Amino acid sequence: MKNNYDILVIGGGPAGALAAKTAADAGNSVCLIEKRPAIGTPVRCAEGIGKELLKEFIKPDPRWIAADIERARIISPNGTAISLEQDKAGNEVGYVLDRKIFDRELVWQAAEAGADVIVKTRATAPIMENGAVRGAKVLSVGTPADIRAEVVIAADGTEAQFARRAGLDTVVPLREMMSCAQYLMTDIDIDAGSTDFYLGNEIAPEGYLWVFPKGDRTANVGIGISGRKSRDGSRAKDYLDRFVAKNFPNGKTIEAIAGGVPVCRPLACTVADGLMVAGDAARVVDPITGGGIGNAMLTGRLAAQVASECIAAGNCSKEALMPYDAGWRASKMGTILERNYKVKEYFVTLDDAKLNTLAESIAQSSLKEFSVLALIKELITRNPKMLLELKALRDTLS
Amino acid sequence: MSTMLRINRDKCGYCGTCVAVCPEDALELIDAYLSLERECIACGICARACPLGALEVVHEE
């Protein structure tokens, strides 16, 4: 094993893969390590992504697109459905991916660009010198080794232990950790062109339950609930089992997974001396949708771009790496993250009656745009009498 | 009386949700199993967050 690189990337998900590819394309020596024995498995994701966002990073390929989505439905506790149709809205909806293939494709591209890829290799601690990260201590198939690098890009997902051990606070508060469970189900009656989101405190407290198609009679059926609502008998799995028993009693589950989605604000700072944090580890998940694939690719790519410049200039201090942190915060993604965090903080306060009222108010609307922002604007327009209550929501727009 | 964290490996989905909420960095998700690697303060936050109910703080006489 080579033990000295320009850039060491920890984690082989979309953030790590984009970081490794971008860094290798820029001429750096790059190593990507993944603690699992295989890239792409096990899946920890509902696999939905907006088309426009995806296309910023990769050309859509039928090999890893499981479903092309034409509409989204938000179903309130009393069954009122808000339907967002691609035909009526000006923009496209999204895809449901096959992450096992997608993640491999991204890592393949990184390898093709020249990055070394090593699986079943876990970073146990940062190599620290004078307060700066200089690489990682790893266990590679059980054998300890040191991998030194000018910059380490931590893309180690929800667990985010590498940055934590380098001194950053990555702990997610219980109430902002979405506790999730998902079944890949087949032989079920679904609308193969619609992603469905079920809301309600009986269905998914402070979260939502999703049915994301992956083919004609196949879908990811999953749920996320707030960690503070999770306890024995009312865990994510319990809610999911109840929904499935009621709605898909004859469906077959061919995969059962769990996962945690952080819906807190992003890390206070995503760089340190010799270190950058990207993707879920940086907590750049959309707090409303829980979507993180696009933001992971964006932060992974940007981190590698800034790291390349800093390595060329011979300075990888926190200060030198700061343009990465400032860059994503100033981006459209950064703006949306902050706004949607506030929107989420408002929505988690709503009881089922209020959710029903709001859903009924816009059920007949034809939204001109397919976005959280368009939905909020419509809610505010349609509920003039609720101005006071909606003030918190309106304030998120300013 | 001592307090400890019990991991039910048959229930665990090795997803790492517990790792991210642990205030002590005591848990480690190693490939396909969860391990208590460092000192646990038995706060129970991980047991709350677990989507599958695989973690339990147990009190022993």
Boltz contact constraints between the chains, C-beta under 6 A:
constraints:
  - contact:
      token1: [A, 158]
      token2: [B, 16]
      max_distance: 6.0
  - contact:
      token1: [A, 158]
      token2: [B, 20]
      max_distance: 6.0
  - contact:
      token1: [A, 159]
      token2: [B, 16]
      max_distance: 6.0
  - contact:
      token1: [A, 159]
      token2: [B, 19]
      max_distance: 6.0
  - contact:
      token1: [A, 159]
      token2: [B, 20]
      max_distance: 6.0
  - contact:
      token1: [A, 159]
      token2: [B, 29]
      max_distance: 6.0
  - contact:
      token1: [A, 164]
      token2: [B, 25]
      max_distance: 6.0
  - contact:
      token1: [A, 171]
      token2: [B, 23]
      max_distance: 6.0
  - contact:
      token1: [A, 172]
      token2: [B, 20]
      max_distance: 6.0
  - contact:
      token1: [A, 172]
      token2: [B, 21]
      max_distance: 6.0
  - contact:
      token1: [A, 174]
      token2: [B, 21]
      max_distance: 6.0
  - contact:
      token1: [A, 174]
      token2: [B, 45]
      max_distance: 6.0
  - contact:
      token1: [A, 174]
      token2: [B, 48]
      max_distance: 6.0
  - contact:
      token1: [A, 174]
      token2: [B, 49]
      max_distance: 6.0
  - contact:
      token1: [A, 177]
      token2: [B, 21]
      max_distance: 6.0
  - contact:
      token1: [A, 177]
      token2: [B, 49]
      max_distance: 6.0
  - contact:
      token1: [A, 179]
      token2: [B, 17]
      max_distance: 6.0
  - contact:
      token1: [A, 179]
      token2: [B, 49]
      max_distance: 6.0
  - contact:
      token1: [A, 179]
      token2: [B, 51]
      max_distance: 6.0
  - contact:
      token1: [A, 180]
      token2: [B, 51]
      max_distance: 6.0
  - contact:
      token1: [A, 181]
      token2: [B, 51]
      max_distance: 6.0
  - contact:
      token1: [A, 227]
      token2: [B, 48]
      max_distance: 6.0
  - contact:
      token1: [A, 227]
      token2: [B, 49]
      max_distance: 6.0
  - contact:
      token1: [A, 230]
      token2: [B, 48]
      max_distance: 6.0
  - contact:
      token1: [A, 235]
      token2: [B, 51]
      max_distance: 6.0
  - contact:
      token1: [A, 235]
      token2: [B, 53]
      max_distance: 6.0
  - contact:
      token1: [A, 236]
      token2: [B, 51]
      max_distance: 6.0
  - contact:
      token1: [A, 237]
      token2: [B, 51]
      max_distance: 6.0
  - contact:
      token1: [A, 237]
      token2: [B, 52]
      max_distance: 6.0
  - contact:
      token1: [A, 258]
      token2: [B, 13]
      max_distance: 6.0
  - contact:
      token1: [A, 258]
      token2: [B, 15]
      max_distance: 6.0
  - contact:
      token1: [A, 258]
      token2: [B, 51]
      max_distance: 6.0
  - contact:
      token1: [A, 258]
      token2: [B, 52]
      max_distance: 6.0
  - contact:
      token1: [A, 259]
      token2: [B, 15]
      max_distance: 6.0
  - contact:
      token1: [A, 260]
      token2: [B, 17]
      max_distance: 6.0
  - contact:
      token1: [A, 260]
      token2: [B, 20]
      max_distance: 6.0
